[in-house]
Amino acid sequence: MEKLYSYLQVCCDRDMLKIPDHQVAGHEAGVGKLGPLIDDSGRFYKPLQSDKRGSEEVAFYESFSSNTEVPEHIRRFFPIFYGTKVMKASTGSEHPHIVLQDIASSRVNPSIMDIKIGARTWAPEASEAYVAKCLRKDRESTSIPLGFRVSGLRVYISDESGFYKPDRDVVRKASPADVKLLLRKFISSNPSAEMETDPDCSLASSVYGGPNGILAQLLELKAWFEDQTLYHFYACSILFMYEKGLALKGASSNAEVKLIDFAHVTECQGIIDHNFLGGLCSLIKFISDILTETTKLTVENGQIEPEES
């Protein structure tokens, strides 16, 4: 793996590009394999998929960026779109890329979780073969029973220990109980402890709770999805991010929620996106339960409140 990384780094360094080390899901760069690149200016270069998914993702970003019906406070949940660019890819060949904001560029050792939202992960016009492929993955994961599944995560432990980063295949096939355990490990001091079944959730209040925490941001998104009839977000993911180093110093954990992956977005035609909204509500329930269990906070009418004694 180190030789592979060194080879790719040499190729990318010619253009001051590098392989992101914070990626936890999706296609990764490899020898002869397309994957995303980043630069030092805070930009993320995502290769366009060769089929219509690539052009449709570009079409979504162009539509979303210019759509005056999208509230300004909602735009912060989406990466900034800078356009497209034909450039040298991770394979060494010229290839078109979507140029986006690198949402992790200003963070130090960020902990990140990628969660695919929706019980259904294919768009209406998908082929029978693609539907069968998606349905198999949905059935093997918690997508159907929970309305979401964890696609990958990494949790910063310390400079000495590095990151807890479980195998993606194991994560994607997690049971509902495993999903709750992963959400608890994500905000725990030592998530990789052997046979750990009761994580300490020591960072729950600073990451999930508070007026600027992940739960508050999810509730803000939920309020928009309860009304928006602009897009249906099939197979999109929500990213959780925070910085443990800041939280341990008593500062804000810089917790943030972002939506990514828009190759299967369609227009709503006046219909609420119940598929995404249902998965989002399910995820909110999991986070809310963890906060209630660990910090004595409850959620009432969309607001986070101290639990009554």
Secondary structure, 3 states (H helix, E strand, C coil): CHHHHHHHHHHHHCCCCECCCCCCCCCCCECCECCCEECCCCEEEEECCCCHHHHHHHHHHHHHHHCCCCCHHHHCCCCCEEEEEEEECCCCCEEEEEEEECCCCCCCCCEEEEEEECCCCCCCCCCHHHHHHHHHHHHHCCHHHHCEEEEEEEEEEECCCEEECCCHHHHHCCCHHHHHHHHHHCCCCCCCCCCCCCCCCCCHHHHCCCCCCHHHHHHHHHHHHCCCCCEEECCCEEEEEECHHHHHCCCCCCCEEEEECCCCEEECCCCCCHHHHHHHHHHHHHHHHHHHHHHCEEEECCEEEECCC
